[in-house]
Amino acid sequence: MKERIGKYLDAEQWPALPGRVTSRWGIYSVSGKGLLGMVAWYGPWRQYTFDPEADTTYNVACLRDIAQFLAAQNAAHRQKVEAVERAI
């Protein structure tokens, strides 16, 4: 299922990789131009990051929308971790 992020982008949640618990999303152009990049957990930084596909270009509005999507996913991840820690 795709979720609209901003005016020009959609995020589609992908299944987690085997042995991993964090989510991944493909970022697509609303105009149907294909995959623009992927949002995935980056362990060394302990946060979700955006990995763009080669030869893709973004304006300030698209970058802002991606940054807001990342912020929301990182906040949701922190809430899940804190809930698990409180339950222990």
Biopython code that builds the backbone (N, CA, C, O; Angstrom):
import numpy as np
from Bio.PDB.StructureBuilder import StructureBuilder

atoms = [
    (1, "MET", "N", (0.840, -1.182, 0.000)),
    (1, "MET", "CA", (0.000, 0.000, 0.000)),
    (1, "MET", "C", (0.884, 1.245, 0.000)),
    (1, "MET", "O", (1.821, 1.349, 0.792)),
    (2, "LYS", "N", (0.582, 2.179, -0.887)),
    (2, "LYS", "CA", (1.368, 3.408, -0.978)),
    (2, "LYS", "C", (0.759, 4.507, -0.124)),
    (2, "LYS", "O", (-0.460, 4.629, -0.002)),
    (3, "GLU", "N", (1.640, 5.299, 0.460)),
    (3, "GLU", "CA", (1.261, 6.447, 1.294)),
    (3, "GLU", "C", (1.817, 7.695, 0.626)),
    (3, "GLU", "O", (3.008, 7.753, 0.320)),
    (4, "ARG", "N", (0.981, 8.682, 0.400)),
    (4, "ARG", "CA", (1.438, 9.928, -0.217)),
    (4, "ARG", "C", (2.277, 10.700, 0.784)),
    (4, "ARG", "O", (1.870, 10.903, 1.928)),
    (5, "ILE", "N", (3.455, 11.130, 0.343)),
    (5, "ILE", "CA", (4.285, 12.021, 1.164)),
    (5, "ILE", "C", (4.551, 13.264, 0.318)),
    (5, "ILE", "O", (5.316, 13.230, -0.646)),
    (6, "GLY", "N", (3.923, 14.324, 0.690)),
    (6, "GLY", "CA", (4.046, 15.551, -0.077)),
    (6, "GLY", "C", (3.214, 15.493, -1.346)),
    (6, "GLY", "O", (2.338, 14.641, -1.493)),
    (7, "LYS", "N", (3.496, 16.398, -2.245)),
    (7, "LYS", "CA", (2.716, 16.529, -3.471)),
    (7, "LYS", "C", (3.178, 15.569, -4.570)),
    (7, "LYS", "O", (2.374, 15.164, -5.410)),
    (8, "TYR", "N", (4.447, 15.204, -4.573)),
    (8, "TYR", "CA", (5.013, 14.488, -5.705)),
    (8, "TYR", "C", (5.528, 13.087, -5.407)),
    (8, "TYR", "O", (5.989, 12.401, -6.319)),
    (9, "LEU", "N", (5.463, 12.646, -4.156)),
    (9, "LEU", "CA", (6.089, 11.379, -3.778)),
    (9, "LEU", "C", (5.120, 10.426, -3.089)),
    (9, "LEU", "O", (4.191, 10.846, -2.400)),
    (10, "ASP", "N", (5.358, 9.154, -3.288)),
    (10, "ASP", "CA", (4.657, 8.085, -2.578)),
    (10, "ASP", "C", (5.691, 7.213, -1.885)),
    (10, "ASP", "O", (6.795, 7.018, -2.394)),
    (11, "ALA", "N", (5.325, 6.688, -0.717)),
    (11, "ALA", "CA", (6.168, 5.729, 0.004)),
    (11, "ALA", "C", (5.412, 4.412, 0.060)),
    (11, "ALA", "O", (4.248, 4.379, 0.459)),
    (12, "GLU", "N", (6.061, 3.334, -0.334)),
    (12, "GLU", "CA", (5.463, 2.004, -0.285)),
    (12, "GLU", "C", (6.271, 1.144, 0.681)),
    (12, "GLU", "O", (7.461, 0.913, 0.469)),
    (13, "GLN", "N", (5.620, 0.671, 1.744)),
    (13, "GLN", "CA", (6.333, -0.143, 2.720)),
    (13, "GLN", "C", (6.632, -1.509, 2.127)),
    (13, "GLN", "O", (5.758, -2.160, 1.554)),
    (14, "TRP", "N", (7.870, -1.928, 2.272)),
    (14, "TRP", "CA", (8.329, -3.231, 1.798)),
    (14, "TRP", "C", (8.475, -4.164, 2.991)),
    (14, "TRP", "O", (8.616, -3.695, 4.121)),
    (15, "PRO", "N", (8.444, -5.477, 2.767)),
    (15, "PRO", "CA", (8.671, -6.422, 3.869)),
    (15, "PRO", "C", (10.092, -6.251, 4.441)),
    (15, "PRO", "O", (11.030, -5.883, 3.734)),
    (16, "ALA", "N", (10.207, -6.527, 5.719)),
    (16, "ALA", "CA", (11.536, -6.490, 6.351)),
    (16, "ALA", "C", (12.387, -7.598, 5.760)),
    (16, "ALA", "O", (11.877, -8.648, 5.368)),
    (17, "LEU", "N", (13.677, -7.359, 5.699)),
    (17, "LEU", "CA", (14.600, -8.387, 5.219)),
    (17, "LEU", "C", (14.661, -9.530, 6.222)),
    (17, "LEU", "O", (14.450, -9.306, 7.414)),
    (18, "PRO", "N", (14.944, -10.749, 5.774)),
    (18, "PRO", "CA", (15.031, -11.882, 6.709)),
    (18, "PRO", "C", (16.013, -11.590, 7.844)),
    (18, "PRO", "O", (17.131, -11.128, 7.614)),
    (19, "GLY", "N", (15.579, -11.866, 9.058)),
    (19, "GLY", "CA", (16.427, -11.657, 10.229)),
    (19, "GLY", "C", (16.472, -10.227, 10.727)),
    (19, "GLY", "O", (17.197, -9.934, 11.678)),
    (20, "ARG", "N", (15.714, -9.323, 10.109)),
    (20, "ARG", "CA", (15.713, -7.929, 10.538)),
    (20, "ARG", "C", (14.313, -7.536, 10.986)),
    (20, "ARG", "O", (13.324, -8.104, 10.522)),
    (21, "VAL", "N", (14.232, -6.581, 11.873)),
    (21, "VAL", "CA", (12.927, -6.171, 12.403)),
    (21, "VAL", "C", (12.514, -4.776, 11.946)),
    (21, "VAL", "O", (11.358, -4.393, 12.125)),
    (22, "THR", "N", (13.423, -4.017, 11.367)),
    (22, "THR", "CA", (13.103, -2.657, 10.951)),
    (22, "THR", "C", (12.440, -2.660, 9.570)),
    (22, "THR", "O", (12.669, -3.546, 8.746)),
    (23, "SER", "N", (11.627, -1.657, 9.354)),
    (23, "SER", "CA", (10.881, -1.529, 8.100)),
    (23, "SER", "C", (11.735, -0.897, 7.011)),
    (23, "SER", "O", (12.783, -0.307, 7.272)),
    (24, "ARG", "N", (11.244, -1.044, 5.768)),
    (24, "ARG", "CA", (11.849, -0.389, 4.608)),
    (24, "ARG", "C", (10.724, 0.159, 3.740)),
    (24, "ARG", "O", (9.627, -0.399, 3.705)),
    (25, "TRP", "N", (11.001, 1.250, 3.043)),
    (25, "TRP", "CA", (10.031, 1.848, 2.141)),
    (25, "TRP", "C", (10.705, 2.201, 0.826)),
    (25, "TRP", "O", (11.829, 2.702, 0.811)),
    (26, "GLY", "N", (10.025, 1.941, -0.262)),
    (26, "GLY", "CA", (10.442, 2.450, -1.557)),
    (26, "GLY", "C", (9.794, 3.812, -1.744)),
    (26, "GLY", "O", (8.616, 3.994, -1.437)),
    (27, "ILE", "N", (10.565, 4.763, -2.246)),
    (27, "ILE", "CA", (10.043, 6.105, -2.512)),
    (27, "ILE", "C", (9.877, 6.230, -4.025)),
    (27, "ILE", "O", (10.821, 6.041, -4.792)),
    (28, "TYR", "N", (8.657, 6.551, -4.427)),
    (28, "TYR", "CA", (8.302, 6.602, -5.845)),
    (28, "TYR", "C", (7.784, 7.977, -6.231)),
    (28, "TYR", "O", (7.248, 8.714, -5.403)),
    (29, "SER", "N", (7.953, 8.303, -7.490)),
    (29, "SER", "CA", (7.371, 9.510, -8.053)),
    (29, "SER", "C", (5.889, 9.278, -8.300)),
    (29, "SER", "O", (5.502, 8.227, -8.812)),
    (30, "VAL", "N", (5.056, 10.248, -7.942)),
    (30, "VAL", "CA", (3.622, 10.156, -8.188)),
    (30, "VAL", "C", (3.357, 10.072, -9.697)),
    (30, "VAL", "O", (2.381, 9.455, -10.124)),
    (31, "SER", "N", (4.211, 10.681, -10.484)),
    (31, "SER", "CA", (4.009, 10.697, -11.936)),
    (31, "SER", "C", (4.316, 9.350, -12.585)),
    (31, "SER", "O", (4.193, 9.202, -13.800)),
    (32, "GLY", "N", (4.714, 8.366, -11.774)),
    (32, "GLY", "CA", (4.943, 7.028, -12.304)),
    (32, "GLY", "C", (6.299, 6.829, -12.944)),
    (32, "GLY", "O", (6.471, 5.906, -13.740)),
    (33, "LYS", "N", (7.260, 7.663, -12.621)),
    (33, "LYS", "CA", (8.590, 7.547, -13.212)),
    (33, "LYS", "C", (9.457, 6.485, -12.550)),
    (33, "LYS", "O", (10.632, 6.342, -12.889)),
    (34, "GLY", "N", (8.888, 5.742, -11.612)),
    (34, "GLY", "CA", (9.625, 4.638, -11.018)),
    (34, "GLY", "C", (10.232, 4.938, -9.664)),
    (34, "GLY", "O", (9.977, 5.979, -9.058)),
    (35, "LEU", "N", (11.044, 3.995, -9.205)),
    (35, "LEU", "CA", (11.678, 4.068, -7.891)),
    (35, "LEU", "C", (12.712, 5.188, -7.854)),
    (35, "LEU", "O", (13.584, 5.272, -8.718)),
    (36, "LEU", "N", (12.603, 6.039, -6.848)),
    (36, "LEU", "CA", (13.553, 7.130, -6.668)),
    (36, "LEU", "C", (14.606, 6.811, -5.614)),
    (36, "LEU", "O", (15.716, 7.342, -5.654)),
    (37, "GLY", "N", (14.253, 5.946, -4.678)),
    (37, "GLY", "CA", (15.184, 5.605, -3.621)),
    (37, "GLY", "C", (14.498, 4.760, -2.572)),
    (37, "GLY", "O", (13.348, 4.352, -2.733)),
    (38, "MET", "N", (15.220, 4.502, -1.492)),
    (38, "MET", "CA", (14.710, 3.648, -0.435)),
    (38, "MET", "C", (14.994, 4.278, 0.920)),
    (38, "MET", "O", (16.060, 4.849, 1.149)),
    (39, "VAL", "N", (14.025, 4.161, 1.807)),
    (39, "VAL", "CA", (14.214, 4.538, 3.213)),
    (39, "VAL", "C", (14.410, 3.235, 3.972)),
    (39, "VAL", "O", (13.575, 2.333, 3.899)),
    (40, "ALA", "N", (15.517, 3.141, 4.702)),
    (40, "ALA", "CA", (15.836, 1.927, 5.456)),
    (40, "ALA", "C", (16.636, 2.300, 6.690)),
    (40, "ALA", "O", (17.210, 3.385, 6.778)),
    (41, "TRP", "N", (16.663, 1.376, 7.641)),
    (41, "TRP", "CA", (17.422, 1.569, 8.876)),
    (41, "TRP", "C", (18.911, 1.514, 8.567)),
    (41, "TRP", "O", (19.381, 0.598, 7.892)),
    (42, "TYR", "N", (19.654, 2.511, 9.068)),
    (42, "TYR", "CA", (21.108, 2.550, 8.916)),
    (42, "TYR", "C", (21.711, 2.372, 10.301)),
    (42, "TYR", "O", (21.772, 3.312, 11.093)),
    (43, "GLY", "N", (22.154, 1.154, 10.577)),
    (43, "GLY", "CA", (22.617, 0.770, 11.906)),
    (43, "GLY", "C", (23.687, 1.656, 12.514)),
    (43, "GLY", "O", (23.565, 2.041, 13.676)),
    (44, "PRO", "N", (24.763, 2.003, 11.749)),
    (44, "PRO", "CA", (25.805, 2.829, 12.359)),
    (44, "PRO", "C", (25.296, 4.165, 12.907)),
    (44, "PRO", "O", (25.844, 4.685, 13.879)),
    (45, "TRP", "N", (24.254, 4.718, 12.290)),
    (45, "TRP", "CA", (23.708, 5.986, 12.763)),
    (45, "TRP", "C", (22.482, 5.792, 13.643)),
    (45, "TRP", "O", (21.970, 6.753, 14.219)),
    (46, "ARG", "N", (22.005, 4.549, 13.750)),
    (46, "ARG", "CA", (20.840, 4.195, 14.557)),
    (46, "ARG", "C", (19.625, 5.051, 14.195)),
    (46, "ARG", "O", (18.955, 5.609, 15.063)),
    (47, "GLN", "N", (19.362, 5.139, 12.892)),
    (47, "GLN", "CA", (18.210, 5.887, 12.409)),
    (47, "GLN", "C", (17.891, 5.488, 10.975)),
    (47, "GLN", "O", (18.715, 4.893, 10.280)),
    (48, "TYR", "N", (16.677, 5.830, 10.546)),
    (48, "TYR", "CA", (16.300, 5.629, 9.153)),
    (48, "TYR", "C", (16.962, 6.700, 8.292)),
    (48, "TYR", "O", (17.059, 7.860, 8.693)),
    (49, "THR", "N", (17.412, 6.301, 7.111)),
    (49, "THR", "CA", (18.023, 7.228, 6.163)),
    (49, "THR", "C", (17.432, 6.991, 4.778)),
    (49, "THR", "O", (16.787, 5.971, 4.535)),
    (50, "PHE", "N", (17.653, 7.927, 3.887)),
    (50, "PHE", "CA", (17.195, 7.822, 2.505)),
    (50, "PHE", "C", (18.383, 7.515, 1.615)),
    (50, "PHE", "O", (19.386, 8.229, 1.639)),
    (51, "ASP", "N", (18.273, 6.459, 0.833)),
    (51, "ASP", "CA", (19.305, 6.074, -0.128)),
    (51, "ASP", "C", (18.743, 6.288, -1.532)),
    (51, "ASP", "O", (17.949, 5.473, -2.002)),
    (52, "PRO", "N", (19.141, 7.373, -2.212)),
    (52, "PRO", "CA", (18.572, 7.653, -3.530)),
    (52, "PRO", "C", (19.127, 6.718, -4.603)),
    (52, "PRO", "O", (20.258, 6.239, -4.510)),
    (53, "GLU", "N", (18.315, 6.475, -5.610)),
    (53, "GLU", "CA", (18.769, 5.746, -6.788)),
    (53, "GLU", "C", (19.722, 6.649, -7.574)),
    (53, "GLU", "O", (19.670, 7.872, -7.449)),
    (54, "ALA", "N", (20.582, 6.046, -8.375)),
    (54, "ALA", "CA", (21.517, 6.810, -9.206)),
    (54, "ALA", "C", (20.743, 7.668, -10.204)),
    (54, "ALA", "O", (19.661, 7.293, -10.657)),
    (55, "ASP", "N", (21.304, 8.802, -10.531)),
    (55, "ASP", "CA", (20.755, 9.709, -11.541)),
    (55, "ASP", "C", (19.349, 10.200, -11.219)),
    (55, "ASP", "O", (18.532, 10.372, -12.123)),
    (56, "THR", "N", (19.060, 10.427, -9.944)),
    (56, "THR", "CA", (17.795, 11.038, -9.550)),
    (56, "THR", "C", (18.077, 12.440, -9.038)),
    (56, "THR", "O", (19.141, 12.704, -8.477)),
    (57, "THR", "N", (17.123, 13.335, -9.232)),
    (57, "THR", "CA", (17.281, 14.737, -8.860)),
    (57, "THR", "C", (16.078, 15.166, -8.032)),
    (57, "THR", "O", (14.953, 14.744, -8.299)),
    (58, "TYR", "N", (16.317, 16.006, -7.022)),
    (58, "TYR", "CA", (15.272, 16.419, -6.093)),
    (58, "TYR", "C", (15.306, 17.925, -5.907)),
    (58, "TYR", "O", (16.372, 18.535, -5.830)),
    (59, "ASN", "N", (14.113, 18.517, -5.836)),
    (59, "ASN", "CA", (14.058, 19.935, -5.500)),
    (59, "ASN", "C", (13.866, 20.074, -3.998)),
    (59, "ASN", "O", (13.763, 19.077, -3.283)),
    (60, "VAL", "N", (13.818, 21.307, -3.526)),
    (60, "VAL", "CA", (13.751, 21.547, -2.086)),
    (60, "VAL", "C", (12.465, 20.986, -1.481)),
    (60, "VAL", "O", (12.480, 20.491, -0.354)),
    (61, "ALA", "N", (11.354, 21.056, -2.213)),
    (61, "ALA", "CA", (10.087, 20.543, -1.679)),
    (61, "ALA", "C", (10.151, 19.031, -1.492)),
    (61, "ALA", "O", (9.708, 18.517, -0.465)),
    (62, "CYS", "N", (10.696, 18.318, -2.468)),
    (62, "CYS", "CA", (10.802, 16.864, -2.348)),
    (62, "CYS", "C", (11.758, 16.469, -1.218)),
    (62, "CYS", "O", (11.482, 15.535, -0.465)),
    (63, "LEU", "N", (12.871, 17.175, -1.106)),
    (63, "LEU", "CA", (13.808, 16.886, -0.023)),
    (63, "LEU", "C", (13.176, 17.139, 1.339)),
    (63, "LEU", "O", (13.392, 16.377, 2.281)),
    (64, "ARG", "N", (12.396, 18.208, 1.441)),
    (64, "ARG", "CA", (11.700, 18.520, 2.697)),
    (64, "ARG", "C", (10.699, 17.409, 3.032)),
    (64, "ARG", "O", (10.598, 16.986, 4.184)),
    (65, "ASP", "N", (9.956, 16.937, 2.015)),
    (65, "ASP", "CA", (8.982, 15.866, 2.243)),
    (65, "ASP", "C", (9.668, 14.579, 2.674)),
    (65, "ASP", "O", (9.174, 13.883, 3.561)),
    (66, "ILE", "N", (10.788, 14.257, 2.065)),
    (66, "ILE", "CA", (11.543, 13.054, 2.455)),
    (66, "ILE", "C", (12.071, 13.221, 3.873)),
    (66, "ILE", "O", (12.005, 12.284, 4.668)),
    (67, "ALA", "N", (12.594, 14.400, 4.202)),
    (67, "ALA", "CA", (13.117, 14.644, 5.549)),
    (67, "ALA", "C", (12.005, 14.522, 6.595)),
    (67, "ALA", "O", (12.231, 13.976, 7.675)),
    (68, "GLN", "N", (10.814, 15.025, 6.283)),
    (68, "GLN", "CA", (9.695, 14.903, 7.227)),
    (68, "GLN", "C", (9.275, 13.446, 7.388)),
    (68, "GLN", "O", (8.939, 13.018, 8.492)),
    (69, "PHE", "N", (9.290, 12.683, 6.299)),
    (69, "PHE", "CA", (8.971, 11.260, 6.377)),
    (69, "PHE", "C", (9.995, 10.537, 7.252)),
    (69, "PHE", "O", (9.627, 9.715, 8.091)),
    (70, "LEU", "N", (11.280, 10.843, 7.055)),
    (70, "LEU", "CA", (12.335, 10.240, 7.884)),
    (70, "LEU", "C", (12.136, 10.588, 9.359)),
    (70, "LEU", "O", (12.243, 9.719, 10.224)),
    (71, "ALA", "N", (11.852, 11.845, 9.640)),
    (71, "ALA", "CA", (11.650, 12.274, 11.028)),
    (71, "ALA", "C", (10.494, 11.512, 11.661)),
    (71, "ALA", "O", (10.581, 11.100, 12.817)),
    (72, "ALA", "N", (9.417, 11.323, 10.913)),
    (72, "ALA", "CA", (8.259, 10.602, 11.447)),
    (72, "ALA", "C", (8.604, 9.136, 11.709)),
    (72, "ALA", "O", (8.220, 8.590, 12.743)),
    (73, "GLN", "N", (9.316, 8.498, 10.793)),
    (73, "GLN", "CA", (9.674, 7.093, 10.978)),
    (73, "GLN", "C", (10.659, 6.917, 12.133)),
    (73, "GLN", "O", (10.553, 5.958, 12.897)),
    (74, "ASN", "N", (11.615, 7.836, 12.262)),
    (74, "ASN", "CA", (12.560, 7.761, 13.384)),
    (74, "ASN", "C", (11.850, 7.971, 14.717)),
    (74, "ASN", "O", (12.169, 7.296, 15.696)),
    (75, "ALA", "N", (10.897, 8.891, 14.771)),
    (75, "ALA", "CA", (10.137, 9.121, 16.005)),
    (75, "ALA", "C", (9.301, 7.897, 16.359)),
    (75, "ALA", "O", (9.242, 7.502, 17.523)),
    (76, "ALA", "N", (8.652, 7.295, 15.363)),
    (76, "ALA", "CA", (7.852, 6.094, 15.615)),
    (76, "ALA", "C", (8.736, 4.949, 16.102)),
    (76, "ALA", "O", (8.339, 4.190, 16.987)),
    (77, "HIS", "N", (9.922, 4.822, 15.534)),
    (77, "HIS", "CA", (10.840, 3.756, 15.959)),
    (77, "HIS", "C", (11.269, 3.972, 17.411)),
    (77, "HIS", "O", (11.303, 3.030, 18.203)),
    (78, "ARG", "N", (11.594, 5.220, 17.751)),
    (78, "ARG", "CA", (11.999, 5.523, 19.136)),
    (78, "ARG", "C", (10.874, 5.209, 20.114)),
    (78, "ARG", "O", (11.124, 4.691, 21.202)),
    (79, "GLN", "N", (9.639, 5.516, 19.735)),
    (79, "GLN", "CA", (8.496, 5.220, 20.614)),
    (79, "GLN", "C", (8.360, 3.715, 20.835)),
    (79, "GLN", "O", (8.088, 3.280, 21.953)),
    (80, "LYS", "N", (8.544, 2.921, 19.789)),
    (80, "LYS", "CA", (8.461, 1.461, 19.934)),
    (80, "LYS", "C", (9.554, 0.948, 20.848)),
    (80, "LYS", "O", (9.303, 0.098, 21.703)),
    (81, "VAL", "N", (10.769, 1.455, 20.675)),
    (81, "VAL", "CA", (11.889, 1.018, 21.503)),
    (81, "VAL", "C", (11.638, 1.390, 22.965)),
    (81, "VAL", "O", (11.877, 0.581, 23.862)),
    (82, "GLU", "N", (11.162, 2.599, 23.202)),
    (82, "GLU", "CA", (10.899, 3.042, 24.573)),
    (82, "GLU", "C", (9.786, 2.222, 25.207)),
    (82, "GLU", "O", (9.848, 1.929, 26.401)),
    (83, "ALA", "N", (8.763, 1.843, 24.433)),
    (83, "ALA", "CA", (7.674, 1.015, 24.962)),
    (83, "ALA", "C", (8.193, -0.359, 25.369)),
    (83, "ALA", "O", (7.801, -0.895, 26.405)),
    (84, "VAL", "N", (9.072, -0.923, 24.552)),
    (84, "VAL", "CA", (9.652, -2.235, 24.872)),
    (84, "VAL", "C", (10.513, -2.126, 26.134)),
    (84, "VAL", "O", (10.454, -2.991, 27.008)),
    (85, "GLU", "N", (11.307, -1.062, 26.222)),
    (85, "GLU", "CA", (12.170, -0.886, 27.400)),
    (85, "GLU", "C", (11.349, -0.704, 28.664)),
    (85, "GLU", "O", (11.735, -1.211, 29.717)),
    (86, "ARG", "N", (10.217, 0.011, 28.593)),
    (86, "ARG", "CA", (9.365, 0.184, 29.765)),
    (86, "ARG", "C", (8.725, -1.137, 30.195)),
    (86, "ARG", "O", (8.483, -1.359, 31.381)),
    (87, "ALA", "N", (8.455, -2.007, 29.226)),
    (87, "ALA", "CA", (7.808, -3.285, 29.516)),
    (87, "ALA", "C", (8.764, -4.285, 30.159)),
    (87, "ALA", "O", (8.332, -5.268, 30.762)),
    (88, "ILE", "N", (10.048, -4.032, 30.029)),
    (88, "ILE", "CA", (11.037, -4.984, 30.589)),
    (88, "ILE", "C", (11.210, -4.772, 32.071)),
    (88, "ILE", "O", (11.994, -5.475, 32.708)),
]
sb = StructureBuilder()
sb.init_structure("model")
sb.init_model(0)
sb.init_chain("A")
sb.init_seg("    ")
for serial, (resi, resn, name, xyz) in enumerate(atoms, 1):
    if name == "N":
        sb.init_residue(resn, " ", resi, " ")
    sb.init_atom(name, np.array(xyz, "f"), 0.0, 1.0, " ", f" {name:<3s}", serial, name[0])
structure = sb.get_structure()
